[in-house]
């Protein structure tokens, strides 16, 4: 895609001013890193606070008396019982149990606030309109930007703009005024660290970003560090680790399916692909997403084939990197279920050579969410 045809977030000029290296991502011209580089930005997030522009993501409001039940008909998670101010991870599924997208839902006083992935936002909006548009009102929010302030010192920096933010705990949200700007915050993110995602009017997003970057703990970070951070945290990237052909059971995301939505639960089933997913919940899936640690210093990238000692194909890598915090090659992969066992050794084929890897628990780097 040529640069002129790429979309730009409201913070585009600020990224250029800060010396960002811009790359195409999900149809947008996005910063992959700033002059200090990806590893410095990764460490900044793990040790202090990093500011990410995630305005390419889709933000939506769903309103109406039937909004929660309507949305619940499209996801295998509990939306109806979600309390005001609480946030939940969810998955849109298709008729085969595959994942159309993963998303975040926050129950607010008068609506459900939904954040979806950038590459899926148009399809997700159509999906919502088509299936539940007659039961509730779907309102895309293209006039809002989204900033993610992540890291152990994010709360220190943000508290200078409004000390009330410290009262939020992991996966909760509320309205706050930051630097004179009305924003909606959730205490969540995509790095494994404590942090916040801030929905802000697009026309005031640069003003807020500058106010945050003025804090001594905060430096900007791009998509490169966001990817290494989320991979260390064991978090899926849609279109890579999960897609329309992977089910929540295969993807090891069954923790996201609450008891009330499972067989025997009060509101079991009733979502697309429920029969496939419920069958796999009962008997297991033939392949499973696992974490892998490289036993040698060779990074293993997406697409690498996984084999046993005899060269028989066992699966494939969906994300991989040389992890800055873990200081080892790490990867996510789908493996045949009988090989997806703790400490089981497999081989990744990299440039004609077999690299030994070991099945390892995720996250690779411990989550440090603030649960209060």
C-alpha positions as CSV (number, residue, x, y, z in Angstrom):
1,X,0.0,0.0,0.0
2,X,1.5,3.4,-0.9
3,X,1.9,5.9,1.8
4,X,-0.7,8.4,0.5
5,X,-3.4,5.7,0.6
6,X,-2.7,4.8,4.2
7,X,-4.9,6.2,6.9
8,X,-3.4,8.3,9.6
9,X,-4.3,8.5,13.3
10,X,-4.8,12.0,14.9
11,X,-1.3,11.7,16.4
12,X,0.5,11.1,13.1
13,X,2.2,14.5,12.9
14,X,3.4,14.1,16.5
15,X,5.0,10.7,15.7
16,X,6.8,12.3,12.8
17,X,7.9,15.2,15.0
18,X,9.3,12.7,17.5
19,X,11.4,10.9,14.8
20,X,9.3,7.7,14.5
21,X,10.0,5.2,11.8
22,X,6.6,4.8,10.2
23,X,5.3,1.5,8.7
24,X,2.0,0.3,7.2
25,X,-0.1,-1.6,9.7
26,X,-3.8,-2.6,9.4
27,X,-4.2,0.1,6.7
28,X,-2.6,2.9,8.8
29,X,0.7,4.6,8.7
30,X,1.9,3.7,12.2
31,X,5.1,4.2,14.3
32,X,7.1,0.9,14.6
33,X,9.7,2.6,16.8
34,X,11.3,5.9,17.8
35,X,15.1,6.8,17.5
36,X,16.0,4.9,20.7
37,X,14.9,1.6,19.2
38,X,12.6,-1.3,20.0
39,X,14.6,-2.8,22.9
40,X,14.9,0.5,24.7
41,X,11.1,1.1,24.3
42,X,10.4,-2.5,25.5
43,X,12.5,-1.9,28.6
44,X,11.0,1.5,29.2
45,X,7.6,-0.2,29.5
46,X,8.8,-3.0,31.7
47,X,10.7,-0.5,34.1
48,X,8.9,2.8,33.9
49,X,6.1,4.0,31.6
50,X,5.6,3.9,27.8
51,X,3.0,5.7,25.7
52,X,1.5,3.9,22.7
53,X,-0.8,5.3,20.1
54,X,-3.5,2.7,19.5
55,X,-6.0,5.0,17.8
56,X,-6.1,2.6,14.8
57,X,-8.3,0.3,16.9
58,X,-12.0,0.5,16.6
59,X,-14.1,2.1,19.3
60,X,-17.9,1.5,19.5
61,X,-20.8,2.2,21.8
62,X,-23.7,-0.2,22.0
63,X,-26.9,1.2,23.5
64,X,-30.4,0.1,24.3
65,X,-32.2,-1.9,27.0
66,X,-31.4,-5.2,25.2
67,X,-27.7,-4.3,24.4
68,X,-26.1,-6.8,26.8
69,X,-28.2,-9.8,25.8
70,X,-27.9,-8.8,22.2
71,X,-24.1,-8.7,22.3
72,X,-24.0,-11.9,24.4
73,X,-25.6,-13.7,21.5
74,X,-22.4,-13.1,19.4
75,X,-19.8,-14.1,22.0
76,X,-19.2,-17.1,24.3
77,X,-18.7,-14.8,27.3
78,X,-20.9,-13.4,30.1
79,X,-22.0,-9.9,29.1
80,X,-25.4,-9.8,30.9
81,X,-23.9,-10.1,34.4
82,X,-21.0,-7.7,33.7
83,X,-21.3,-5.0,36.4
84,X,-21.1,-1.3,35.7
85,X,-17.5,-0.1,35.5
86,X,-16.2,-3.6,34.8
87,X,-14.3,-4.7,31.7
88,X,-14.2,-8.2,30.0
89,X,-12.2,-9.8,27.2
90,X,-14.4,-11.4,24.6
91,X,-14.4,-13.2,21.2
92,X,-16.6,-12.9,18.2
93,X,-17.1,-16.5,16.8
94,X,-18.3,-17.8,13.5
95,X,-20.5,-20.8,12.7
96,X,-17.5,-23.2,12.8
97,X,-16.4,-21.9,16.2
98,X,-13.5,-19.9,14.6
99,X,-12.6,-16.5,16.0
100,X,-13.7,-13.5,13.9
101,X,-11.9,-11.1,16.3
102,X,-11.1,-10.6,20.0
103,X,-12.4,-7.5,21.7
104,X,-12.8,-5.7,25.0
105,X,-16.2,-4.8,26.5
106,X,-16.7,-2.3,29.3
107,X,-20.1,-1.9,30.9
108,X,-20.8,1.8,31.5
109,X,-23.9,3.5,33.0
110,X,-25.7,4.0,29.7
111,X,-23.9,1.8,27.2
112,X,-21.4,-0.9,26.4
113,X,-18.1,0.5,25.3
114,X,-16.3,-1.9,22.9
115,X,-12.8,-1.9,21.5
116,X,-12.0,-4.1,18.5
117,X,-8.9,-4.7,16.4
118,X,-8.0,-2.2,13.6
119,X,-7.9,-4.7,10.7
120,X,-11.3,-6.1,11.8
121,X,-13.2,-2.9,12.8
122,X,-15.2,-2.5,9.5
123,X,-16.1,-6.2,9.4
124,X,-16.9,-6.2,13.1
125,X,-19.2,-3.2,12.8
126,X,-21.1,-4.9,9.9
127,X,-21.3,-8.1,11.9
128,X,-22.9,-6.2,14.8
129,X,-25.2,-4.3,12.6
130,X,-26.3,-7.4,10.7
131,X,-26.9,-9.7,13.6
132,X,-28.0,-7.4,16.5
133,X,-28.7,-4.0,14.8
134,X,-32.4,-4.6,15.2
135,X,-32.1,-5.2,18.9
136,X,-29.8,-2.3,19.9
137,X,-28.0,0.7,18.5
138,X,-24.4,0.3,17.3
139,X,-22.5,3.6,17.3
140,X,-18.9,3.7,15.9
141,X,-16.7,6.4,17.4
142,X,-14.3,7.5,14.7
143,X,-14.0,10.9,16.4
144,X,-12.1,9.4,19.3
145,X,-8.4,8.5,19.7
146,X,-7.0,5.8,22.0
147,X,-3.8,6.0,24.0
148,X,-2.2,3.2,26.0
149,X,0.0,4.3,28.9
150,X,1.7,1.1,30.1
151,X,4.3,0.2,32.7
152,X,4.8,0.1,36.5
153,X,5.1,3.9,36.7
154,X,2.1,4.6,34.5
155,X,-0.1,5.2,37.6
156,X,2.5,7.7,39.0
157,X,2.6,9.7,35.8
158,X,-1.2,9.6,35.2
159,X,-2.0,10.5,38.8
160,X,-0.4,13.9,38.4
161,X,-3.1,14.7,35.8
162,X,-5.9,13.2,38.0
163,X,-5.1,11.4,41.3
164,X,-8.5,9.6,41.1
165,X,-7.1,7.2,38.4
166,X,-5.2,5.3,41.1
167,X,-8.5,4.0,42.5
168,X,-9.1,1.9,39.3
169,X,-8.1,-1.7,39.5
170,X,-7.3,-4.1,36.7
171,X,-10.2,-4.5,34.2
172,X,-12.3,-1.6,35.5
173,X,-13.1,1.7,33.8
174,X,-14.5,5.2,34.5
175,X,-14.6,8.8,33.2
176,X,-11.8,11.2,34.3
177,X,-10.7,14.7,33.3
178,X,-7.1,14.6,32.3
179,X,-5.3,18.0,31.6
180,X,-8.7,19.6,31.2
181,X,-9.9,16.9,28.7
182,X,-12.9,14.6,29.4
183,X,-11.6,11.0,28.9
184,X,-12.8,7.4,29.5
185,X,-10.1,5.2,31.1
186,X,-9.8,1.5,31.6
187,X,-7.0,0.0,33.7
188,X,-5.9,-2.6,31.2
189,X,-3.6,-3.1,28.3
190,X,-1.7,-5.4,26.0
191,X,1.8,-5.5,27.6
192,X,1.4,-7.6,30.7
193,X,2.2,-4.6,32.8
194,X,-0.1,-2.3,34.9
195,X,-1.4,0.5,32.8
196,X,-4.3,2.3,31.3
197,X,-6.1,2.7,27.9
198,X,-7.4,6.2,27.4
199,X,-10.3,7.0,25.0
200,X,-10.0,10.7,24.2
201,X,-11.6,13.1,21.7
202,X,-9.5,12.9,18.6
203,X,-9.2,16.7,18.3
204,X,-7.6,16.8,21.8
205,X,-5.5,13.7,21.6
206,X,-2.2,15.4,20.8
207,X,-2.7,17.8,23.7
208,X,-3.1,14.8,26.0
209,X,-0.2,12.9,24.5
210,X,2.1,15.9,25.1
211,X,0.9,16.3,28.7
212,X,1.7,12.6,29.3
213,X,5.1,12.8,27.5
214,X,5.9,15.8,29.7
215,X,5.9,13.4,32.7
216,X,9.4,12.3,33.6
217,X,8.5,8.6,33.7
218,X,7.0,8.5,30.2
219,X,8.5,8.0,26.8
220,X,6.8,7.1,23.5
221,X,6.8,3.5,22.2
222,X,5.8,2.0,18.9
223,X,4.3,-1.2,17.4
224,X,7.7,-3.1,17.6
225,X,7.8,-2.9,21.4
226,X,4.1,-3.5,21.7
227,X,4.6,-6.8,19.8
228,X,7.6,-8.1,21.9
229,X,5.8,-7.0,25.1
230,X,2.5,-8.8,24.3
231,X,4.4,-11.9,23.2
232,X,6.3,-12.1,26.5
233,X,2.9,-11.6,28.2
234,X,1.5,-14.6,26.2
235,X,-1.2,-12.4,24.6
236,X,-2.6,-13.3,21.2
237,X,-2.3,-11.1,18.1
238,X,-5.4,-11.4,15.9
239,X,-4.6,-12.6,12.4
240,X,-1.5,-14.4,13.7
241,X,-2.1,-16.4,16.9
242,X,-5.9,-16.5,16.4
243,X,-8.1,-16.3,13.3
244,X,-11.2,-17.6,11.7
245,X,-9.9,-21.2,11.7
246,X,-8.8,-21.4,15.3
247,X,-11.4,-22.0,18.1
248,X,-11.2,-20.6,21.6
249,X,-10.4,-24.1,22.8
250,X,-7.5,-24.6,20.4
251,X,-6.3,-21.1,21.2
252,X,-6.2,-21.9,25.0
253,X,-8.6,-19.1,25.6
254,X,-11.2,-21.2,27.5
255,X,-10.5,-19.0,30.6
256,X,-12.5,-16.3,28.8
257,X,-15.7,-18.5,28.7
258,X,-17.5,-18.1,32.1
259,X,-19.3,-21.0,33.7
260,X,-22.7,-19.4,33.0
261,X,-22.0,-19.7,29.2
262,X,-20.7,-23.3,29.3
263,X,-22.8,-26.5,29.1
264,X,-24.9,-26.8,32.2
265,X,-24.7,-23.0,32.8
266,X,-27.8,-20.8,33.0
267,X,-27.1,-19.2,29.6
268,X,-25.1,-21.9,27.9
269,X,-24.7,-21.8,24.1
270,X,-26.8,-19.5,21.8
271,X,-23.7,-17.9,20.1
272,X,-22.2,-18.8,16.7
273,X,-20.3,-22.1,16.7
274,X,-21.5,-23.0,20.2
275,X,-21.9,-26.7,19.3
276,X,-18.3,-27.0,18.0
277,X,-16.8,-25.1,21.0
278,X,-18.9,-27.1,23.5
279,X,-17.8,-30.4,21.9
280,X,-14.2,-29.3,22.2
281,X,-14.7,-28.2,25.8
282,X,-15.9,-31.7,26.5
283,X,-13.3,-33.8,24.6
284,X,-10.4,-31.4,23.8
285,X,-9.1,-30.1,20.5
286,X,-6.7,-31.9,18.2
287,X,-4.2,-29.0,18.3
288,X,-3.5,-26.4,21.0
289,X,-1.8,-23.0,21.3
290,X,1.3,-23.3,23.4
291,X,4.3,-21.3,24.5
292,X,7.8,-22.4,23.3
293,X,11.2,-21.4,24.6
294,X,14.2,-21.7,22.3
295,X,17.1,-23.8,23.7
296,X,19.6,-22.0,21.4
297,X,20.0,-18.3,20.6
298,X,18.3,-18.5,17.2
299,X,15.0,-16.5,16.9
300,X,12.2,-18.5,15.5
301,X,9.7,-16.5,13.5
302,X,6.0,-16.8,12.4
303,X,5.4,-19.6,9.9
304,X,8.3,-21.9,11.0
305,X,7.3,-25.5,10.8
306,X,7.5,-27.6,14.0
307,X,8.6,-31.3,13.7
308,X,9.6,-34.1,16.0
309,X,13.0,-35.8,16.1
310,X,12.0,-37.9,13.0
311,X,11.0,-34.8,11.0
312,X,7.2,-35.5,11.3
313,X,5.2,-32.3,11.2
314,X,3.6,-31.4,14.5
315,X,2.5,-27.8,14.0
316,X,3.7,-24.3,13.2
317,X,4.8,-21.1,14.9
318,X,2.4,-18.2,14.9
319,X,4.6,-15.5,16.6
320,X,8.2,-15.5,17.7
321,X,11.0,-13.2,18.8
322,X,14.2,-12.9,20.8
323,X,12.5,-11.7,24.0
324,X,14.3,-8.7,25.6
325,X,13.1,-9.4,29.2
326,X,13.3,-13.2,29.1
327,X,16.6,-13.0,27.1
328,X,15.7,-16.2,25.2
329,X,14.0,-16.9,21.9
330,X,10.2,-17.3,22.6
331,X,7.3,-18.3,20.4
332,X,3.6,-19.1,20.3
333,X,2.6,-22.1,18.2
334,X,-0.1,-24.6,17.5
335,X,1.0,-28.1,18.3
336,X,-0.8,-31.5,18.0
337,X,-2.5,-32.0,21.4
338,X,-0.4,-35.1,22.2
339,X,2.8,-33.0,21.9
340,X,1.4,-29.9,23.6
341,X,2.7,-31.1,27.0
342,X,4.8,-29.3,29.6
343,X,8.5,-29.4,28.9
344,X,8.0,-31.5,25.7
345,X,10.8,-30.8,23.2
346,X,10.1,-30.1,19.5
347,X,12.2,-28.7,16.6
348,X,11.5,-25.6,14.6
349,X,12.8,-25.6,11.0
350,X,14.8,-22.3,10.5
351,X,16.7,-21.9,7.2
352,X,17.0,-25.6,6.7
353,X,18.2,-26.3,10.3
354,X,16.3,-27.8,13.2
355,X,16.3,-25.6,16.3
356,X,15.3,-27.3,19.6
357,X,12.5,-25.7,21.5
358,X,10.6,-26.7,24.7
359,X,6.9,-26.3,25.5
360,X,6.8,-23.7,28.3
361,X,4.0,-22.1,30.4
362,X,2.8,-18.6,29.5
363,X,3.2,-15.8,30.3
364,X,6.9,-15.9,29.6
365,X,7.3,-12.7,31.7
366,X,5.0,-12.5,34.8
367,X,1.9,-10.3,34.5
368,X,2.0,-7.3,36.9
369,X,-1.6,-6.1,36.7
370,X,-2.9,-4.0,39.6
371,X,-5.8,-5.9,41.2
372,X,-6.1,-3.8,44.3
